[in-house]
Amino acid sequence: MTAKNPPIVLLTDFGLKDAFVGILKGVILSINPFGNIIDLSHGVRPQDLLHGGFLLSTAMGYFPSDTIFCVVVDPGVGGSRRPILIRTKNYFLVGPDNGVLWQAARKNGIEVVLHLNRTSYFLSPLSSTFHGRDIFAPVAAHLSCGLAMEKLGEPVYDPIPLDLPIPEKKGDRLILTILDIDIYGNITLNISLDELRSFVGNQFWLEAGSARISKIYETYAQAEDRQPFLLAASSGFLEIAVKKGNAAKQLGIGHWNQLVLNR
């Protein structure tokens, strides 16, 4: 049994300057006037599938069962990539088959993947540049009205995978990758506290820009002002932070840069 009028959660790289997000909502409400729309984020870095996948996978579990995630990070729009619907153990994920849905879907357990090819549930005429408006938003809206997912397409068995980079061991060093930089300048790394401890124990130092970081705190409040440190973030990954400062700016670090952890 699915929830009645489940939430539709939007995740895009559209930003808020243009009308794209508002148009998605208008399409959804035209099909389901009682649609329950939630903005997860429209700040995915433009065309960055890994960033979109990271945000989706770390946020999805906090939503109720049968939530519909409508994800539009789609650099291949209009090309050969398929529009798909993934039914996981608890959720529906609607978006392009380019890997952006993969991390979250696999984490929750993939049950069915459909190629969205029933054009009667799309907007017409179909644009070659705005499938968020013409395919993904309408499909999400129809699902929220109770449409059986089987009516939307045909099963596929080879969705495009896209995994987050994992720490790379090189002798006594780990090469880490920056997954995200939030609005505060906190830098999320692709390693958990437990993983770090299992590799280096309590003796380590992290090369981050001009800094050598060797302190881990449990809270921001414990740290010294304007000194970079590590802590376990709410996402489950370690992050570099600066109390009363911006770690990314202070250290001169950008997205997807790699850092070296030494023991």
Steps between C-alpha positions, in 0.01 A plus 500: 500500500628846412445820694211724395630811324864436599751788498682587180855606581686707241877487458652694209799702384268779378581760764237759585578780255300358210141379480584129464415394856172690498406337171556152644267586787241644263499180295462283811214710636324501162481120522457472877355825644555362850862408435729510800825640358823526698821665381799290604747722315540685173865566572656188354813613321402537132507165319684335791348153524715389793401805705131445425534133588677583825230744612222256411659200669573684825155662524258238369470291816350789697181503291187287552442180308366539144650847458560575133837655419507696175865555412609717209877511457512415135796607284398242237143626460366431152765235432495124523474474880170355620249666731442253782301427811660297778291341771713429805400335825342823627501760223443598138782672311424674171775643283755438225687172470842659534601377845364789706237271659735205547658563840170568675317217323763239582521620861126450552478182291392497136183302429392609150638728231274621220583675176247784486364463148122547533477838336133549592626595846745760365434858397460560129679621297809346657795735523850369430649724771257497796405145593463611860190689392374263232577154643623488860262748664189356326599144589559597863162673509315201352667271752390729783142468374519123543585386146644148499865521409467209254301729271795735456751280320684175443747328733870548439781306663808710429465843664813713480706469821691792648681449829665752726879488494646292782820573694807379309773338707859578400743358754461697822271753337136518403394716207165656590253682277285798591133410451332825595554852628198638682384859537719543810812386317514164680678243285356147486751220438433151366589324825323436828653540844504122550679451168759760592559340841539155346773630267697747714385453858552820697823613333448674167524825315300619203649719230237762415624798306772661711369336820598178676191386692539251783211577734155340512220647710152374576338844466575835341488659844805305620726638228721808510385800298621515140707182527415215257400170658313178422171372634239242408229687309128424505538331158712225658816620323789693650520869427759773532358803678617834636316643798399862430647466152466341158725195459483486120597866460762496774669191357447582134332167429239429233253226408639155412854600599700216650673516839763277659454335840828388654579268788 
